[in-house]
Amino acid sequence: MSTAAQTKENYFKSANFKKKTGQTIVLIILILGSLLILSPIWWMIATSLKDMKEIMTYPPTFLPKEWHWENYLITLQKGPFLQYTLNTLFITFFVVIGNVVANSFIAYGFAKIHFKGRNVLFACVLATMMIPGFVTLVPQYVIYAKLGWLNTYLPLILPAFFGSAFNIFLLRQFFLTIPNELIEAAKIDGANHLYIWWKIFIPLAKPAIATVAIFSFNGAWNDFLGPLLYINDESLYTLQLGLQIFKGQNDTQWNFLMAGSLMVLLPVITIFFFFQRYFIEGMNLTAGSKG
C-alpha cells in the first residue's frame, strides 16, 4: 500500500474525521428539523400573497402564481387595526410590568427570607400549576362580574400583579444561585430587604427577568380567550379579536386572515430575536452566581 493511500485510510479512521462526520449529521438533522418547524410560517406567508381562487384550488400551490402584495394594505383597511394594536400594547405593557415586579418580589422572599412554613407555602404555590386553567374560568368570571369588571381590561391585567407559579419558580431558582454574602454585606450598610431586592437582585437577575418578560409579552400579546370572555365593546378589542372580522359564518377570507396573523406575529418574533441571549441565560440556573 502506498504512503498516500495509507495516510488517507488513517484519516478516515481518525477521531477528527469521526467528529466532523458526527457534526455534519447533526447539522443536517437540525436543518431538516428547522425546515419542518418553519413550514407553517411559509404556508402562512404564501397564503397571504394569494387570491381566494388560488387558495381554494387543488392541489394547493407551494408558491403563489400571482403575488398579491396589496393583501396587506387591504387587511389594514378592513378594520381599525391601529386601535386594536394600541389596546393590545396597553394590556401587554401592564401585564409584563406586573409579572416582572410581582413574581421577582415573591421569588426573592421564597429564596432569601427564612420564615416558618416557607417550604410548605412554596409547595402550595407549585401545586397550583397542576390545576388546569379552564377549571377556574367560571369562578373567575363570576367574581369579575360581581366586581363590575366586565368589558374592562382589569380582568386581563390585575392577575399579573398577584404572581404566577411558573415565573415564581423560575426566578426563585435563579435567586438561589446568588450568594447570600451580598445580602449580609448590604444589611451591614443598613439596607432592608426591599432595597436589596430592587437594587441588588433585580440587576443581577436580568437574564431571568428577561425570560419572564418574554413569556409575559408572548402570553398577553397572543391572548385570545381572555379578551373574548371579558371584552364586549369593539373599541376595546385586541388584535386577536380584531382578526376575527375575516371569519364569517359561511366563509373565511384566508388571504387577509393570514396577512393579519403574520403582522401580529412579527412583534413576537422580533422581541425574541433581540432578547434570545438573555432568554438562554435566564434558563441557565447557574448564571446568577456568575453575576
C-alpha positions in Angstrom: 0.0 0.0 0.0 1.3 3.4 -1.0 2.0 6.1 1.6 -0.8 8.4 0.2 -3.3 5.6 0.4 -2.2 4.7 3.9 -2.5 8.3 5.0 -6.0 8.6 3.6 -7.1 5.4 5.3 -5.7 6.6 8.6 -7.5 9.9 8.2 -10.9 8.2 7.8 -10.2 6.2 10.9 -9.1 9.2 12.9 -11.1 10.8 15.7 -11.1 14.1 13.8 -12.9 12.6 10.8 -15.4 10.9 13.1 -16.0 14.1 14.9 -16.6 16.1 11.7 -18.9 13.4 10.3 -21.0 13.4 13.5 -21.2 17.2 13.4 -22.3 17.1 9.7 -25.0 14.6 10.5 -26.3 16.7 13.4 -26.2 19.8 11.2 -28.3 18.1 8.5 -30.8 16.9 11.1 -31.1 20.4 12.6 -31.6 21.9 9.1 -34.3 19.4 8.3 -36.0 19.9 11.6 -35.9 23.7 11.2 -37.4 23.5 7.7 -40.2 21.3 9.2 -40.9 23.7 12.0 -40.8 26.8 9.7 -43.1 25.2 7.0 -46.3 26.5 8.7 -44.8 30.0 8.7 -44.0 29.7 5.0 -47.5 28.4 4.3 -48.9 31.5 6.1 -46.8 33.8 4.0 -47.7 32.1 0.8 -51.4 32.1 1.6 -51.3 35.8 2.5 -50.0 36.6 -1.0 -52.6 34.6 -3.0 -56.1 35.4 -4.0 -59.1 33.3 -2.8 -59.4 31.5 -6.1 -55.8 30.2 -5.9 -56.2 29.3 -2.2 -59.2 27.1 -3.0 -57.5 25.3 -5.9 -56.5 21.6 -5.5 -53.8 20.5 -5.4 -52.5 23.5 -3.5 -49.6 25.6 -4.9 -46.4 25.9 -2.9 -45.7 29.4 -4.4 -48.3 31.9 -5.4 -48.9 32.1 -9.2 -49.5 35.8 -8.7 -48.0 37.8 -5.8 -50.8 39.9 -4.3 -48.8 42.3 -2.0 -51.8 44.5 -1.8 -53.4 42.0 0.5 -51.5 43.5 3.4 -52.8 47.0 2.7 -56.3 45.8 2.2 -56.1 43.9 5.5 -55.1 47.1 7.4 -58.0 49.0 5.7 -60.7 46.4 6.7 -60.7 47.3 10.4 -59.4 49.8 13.0 -56.2 47.8 13.5 -54.3 50.8 14.8 -56.8 51.0 17.7 -56.6 47.2 18.2 -52.8 47.5 18.3 -52.8 50.3 20.9 -55.3 48.3 23.0 -53.1 45.2 22.9 -49.9 47.2 23.7 -51.7 48.8 26.7 -52.6 45.4 28.1 -49.3 43.8 27.3 -47.3 46.6 28.9 -49.0 46.3 32.3 -49.0 42.5 32.2 -45.3 42.5 31.6 -44.7 45.0 34.4 -47.0 43.2 36.8 -45.3 39.8 36.1 -41.8 41.1 36.5 -42.4 43.1 39.7 -44.7 40.7 41.5 -43.0 37.4 40.6 -39.5 38.7 41.3 -40.6 40.1 44.7 -42.3 36.9 45.7 -39.4 34.8 44.4 -37.0 36.8 46.5 -39.0 36.1 49.6 -39.0 32.4 48.9 -35.3 32.3 48.0 -33.7 34.6 50.6 -36.1 35.2 53.5 -36.4 32.5 56.1 -39.8 32.2 57.8 -41.9 29.5 59.3 -43.7 27.4 56.8 -41.8 28.7 53.8 -41.3 25.4 52.1 -44.9 24.3 52.7 -46.2 27.6 51.2 -43.9 27.3 48.2 -45.1 23.7 47.7 -48.7 25.0 47.7 -47.7 27.6 45.1 -46.2 24.9 42.8 -49.3 22.8 43.3 -51.4 25.4 41.6 -49.6 24.6 38.4 -51.4 21.2 38.4 -54.8 23.0 38.2 -56.0 23.4 34.6 -56.8 27.0 33.7 -60.2 26.0 32.3 -61.3 24.7 35.7 -61.1 28.3 37.2 -62.7 30.1 34.2 -66.2 30.0 35.6 -65.4 31.1 39.2 -63.2 33.8 37.9 -65.8 35.1 35.5 -68.4 35.2 38.3 -66.0 37.1 40.6 -65.2 39.7 38.0 -68.8 40.0 37.1 -69.8 40.7 40.7 -66.9 43.3 40.9 -68.3 45.0 37.8 -65.1 44.5 35.8 -66.7 43.0 32.7 -65.9 44.9 29.5 -62.8 46.4 31.1 -59.1 45.5 31.0 -58.9 44.8 34.7 -59.5 41.0 34.5 -56.7 40.8 31.9 -54.2 43.0 33.8 -54.6 42.7 37.5 -54.0 38.9 37.8 -50.4 39.6 36.6 -49.8 41.5 39.8 -50.6 38.5 42.0 -47.9 36.2 40.8 -47.6 33.1 38.6 -46.3 29.8 39.9 -44.0 29.0 37.0 -42.5 32.5 37.0 -42.0 32.4 40.8 -40.3 29.0 40.5 -38.0 30.2 37.7 -36.9 33.4 39.5 -36.6 31.6 42.8 -34.2 29.1 41.4 -32.2 31.9 39.8 -32.1 33.9 43.0 -30.8 30.8 44.9 -27.6 30.9 42.9 -26.8 34.5 44.1 -24.5 34.4 47.1 -26.0 35.2 50.5 -22.9 37.3 51.3 -24.3 40.1 49.1 -27.4 40.3 51.4 -25.2 40.2 54.6 -23.0 43.0 53.2 -26.0 45.1 52.3 -27.6 44.6 55.7 -24.3 45.8 57.4 -24.7 49.0 55.4 -28.3 49.4 56.7 -30.2 48.1 53.7 -33.6 46.4 54.1 -35.0 43.5 52.0 -36.9 45.9 49.8 -33.7 47.8 48.9 -31.7 44.6 48.4 -34.4 43.1 46.1 -34.6 46.2 43.9 -31.0 47.4 43.9 -29.1 44.2 44.0 -31.1 41.2 42.9 -33.1 42.8 40.1 -29.9 44.0 38.3 -28.1 40.6 38.8 -31.2 38.7 37.6 -31.5 40.5 34.2 -31.4 37.2 32.2 -34.2 35.6 34.3 -36.2 38.9 34.3 -35.9 39.0 30.5 -37.1 35.4 30.3 -40.2 36.2 32.4 -40.8 39.4 30.4 -40.6 37.4 27.1 -43.1 34.8 28.4 -45.4 37.5 29.7 -45.3 39.5 26.5 -46.0 36.4 24.4 -48.9 35.3 26.6 -50.5 38.8 26.7 -50.0 39.6 23.0 -51.4 36.3 21.8 -54.2 36.0 24.4 -57.5 35.3 22.7 -59.6 33.6 25.3 -59.3 36.3 27.9 -60.4 39.2 25.7 -63.1 37.0 24.2 -64.6 36.4 27.6 -64.4 39.8 29.2 -64.4 42.3 26.3 -67.7 43.2 24.5 -67.1 46.7 23.2 -65.5 46.6 19.8 -63.5 49.8 20.6 -61.7 47.7 23.3 -60.9 44.8 21.1 -57.3 43.4 20.9 -55.6 42.3 17.8 -56.5 38.6 18.4 -60.2 39.6 18.5 -59.8 42.0 15.6 -58.6 39.2 13.3 -62.0 37.6 13.6 -63.5 40.1 11.2 -62.1 38.0 8.4 -64.0 34.9 9.6 -67.7 34.9 8.6 -70.4 32.3 9.2 -70.2 30.9 5.7 -66.7 31.7 4.5 -63.3 32.9 5.7 -61.1 35.3 3.9 -57.9 33.3 4.3 -55.6 35.6 2.5 -56.4 38.6 4.6 -56.6 36.5 7.8 -53.1 35.1 7.1 -51.8 38.5 6.3 -53.1 39.9 9.5 -51.9 37.0 11.5 -48.4 37.4 10.1 -48.3 41.1 11.0 -49.4 40.2 14.5 -46.8 37.5 14.8 -43.9 39.8 13.7 -43.5 41.7 17.1 -43.2 38.4 19.0 -40.5 37.1 16.6 -38.7 40.5 16.8 -38.8 40.5 20.6 -37.4 37.0 20.9 -34.7 37.7 18.2 -33.3 40.7 20.1 -33.6 39.1 23.6 -32.8 35.5 22.8 -29.3 35.8 24.5 -31.0 36.9 27.8 -33.6 34.2 27.4 -31.0 31.4 27.1 -29.0 32.8 30.1 -32.3 33.1 32.1 -32.9 29.4 31.7 -29.3 28.7 32.9 -29.7 28.5 36.7 -26.0 29.0 37.3 -25.9 32.4 35.6 -26.7 34.2 38.8 -23.6 33.1 40.5 -21.5 34.4 37.6 -23.0 37.9 38.0 
